[in-house]
Amino acid sequence: MRYKKSYSYDPVFALGFVTVYDQLMEGYPSDEDRNAIFQAYIKSLNEDPDQYRVDAQKLEEWARDQNSTSLVDFSSREGEVETLNVNKRSVDRDLDVYRNLLSKLVQAKELLKEYVDREKKKREERSEPQKANEAISKCLGQQQFAGL
């Protein structure tokens, strides 16, 4: 989207990007690295990562203050909603894409968890015969030592 001719930065884009990024990187082990990657990515686009975070937070706070009625007719309102300068149909389409991505992300996380659990179980099953052999060897070694 960033390289479409029609692209122009806006708070809605920032909120969408920040939200998707945070959810994709949720399992990343280091908060510091996760933030550094975010900073590097946005800076590589010659944009301000702090502006993304600030705008995303402001828009999220604004959205929390809304109710179903105010959101349904937001395109005809004045003030902050007017300054968003977004087409409701476009927002609805983007929300559908976002929900689809979230659904796929949840499925991917579930598959990953199943894979990790399965591999852990396999590892445990492989190590059980080894543990048994070690126990037998230890027992035999103690018997031999006792016999001396």
N, C-alpha and C positions, 0 to 999 in steps of 0.2 A: 504493500500500500504506500509505503514511504516514497517510492519512485514513480508513482503514477503522476501524470501531468497535473491532475486535478488536486493533488495532495496539498493540504495546508494544515499546519499544526492547530489543534484545538483541544480544549480540556476533555472532551469526550474521548478523543483518540488516546490522550494521555491516560485516562482512567482505564480504558480497555487494555492498553499495552501493559500498564503497571499491574493490573489485576491478573492478566494471563501470565506475565513473567513471574510474579510472586507465586502463583499456583504451580507453574511448571517447575520452579526451583525449590519448592517447599521441602523436599527431602534432601536437599543439598546440605552436606554436613557443616559447612562453615558460613555463618552469617556474614562475616567479614569478606570472604571470597564471593559470596552471592552478591553483595553490594558492589564490590569491585567490578564484577562482570557486568552488572547493570550499568554502572558508570561508564565503563569502557564502551559498551555497546551504543549507548545513547550519544556519547561524545564522538564516536566514529561516524555518526550520522550528522555531525556538526550541529547538534542540538544540546540543550541544557538538561541534564538528568535531574537536577534539583527542581527545575520548573515542572517536569513531568510529575514528580512526587507531590509537589505543592498543589498543582492543579487537580491531580487525581484525588487528593485528600479533600480539597474544597468541594469538588463536585460530589464526592461520596457523602460528605456532611450535608450538602444541599439536598441530595436525594433522600436521605434519612428523614428530613423534615417534611417531605411530600406525602400526600395520601393518594389513594386511587383516583379520586376526582381531579386533583390538581395535575396528576400525570397524564390523564386521558386528554385533557384539553391544553397541555402545556404549549403547543405550537401557536396558540392564539393569545398567550399571556405576554405581559410586558416585563421589564426589569431584567433580573438575572436570567430568566428562561429565554428571553428575547436575545440576550447577548451570546447565548450558546450558538445561535445561528445554525441550527441543525434541522434537517427534514425528519419529521416523525416516522415516515415510511422507511427512511434510511436507518434510523435508530432501531426500529422493529426488526429490520433485516439483520442488522449487526448483532442484535440480541439473540436472534435465532442461531446465527453462526457461533456466537459465544457459548450458548447453551449446548450446542452440538460438540464444540471443543471440550467443554467441561465434562460432558458425558464420556467422550473418548479418553480423557485424562483419567477419570475415575476407573474406567475399564482397564486402562494400562497399569494403573497402580495396583488394582486387584490381581492382574496377571503377574505382575512383578512379585507381589507378596506370595502368591501361590508358588511361583518358581523358586523363590528363596526358601520357603518352607519345605518344598519337595527336595531341594538340594541339601538342606540341613538334615532331613530325614535320611537321605541316601548316605551322607557322610557318617551319620550315627550308625547306620546299619553296617557300613563297611568297617567301622572302627570296633564294632562289637566282637567279631572273630579275633581281631588283633588283641583286644583287651583280654579275651579268654585265653589266647595263646600265651600272653605275657603272664597271666595269673598261673597257668599250668607250669610255665617255665620257672616262675618264682617258687611255686610249691615244690617242684622237683628239686630245685636248687637248695631249698631249705632241708628237704629230706636227705639229700646227699651230704650236706654240711652236718646234719645231725648224726649221720652214720659214721662220720670220721671220728 
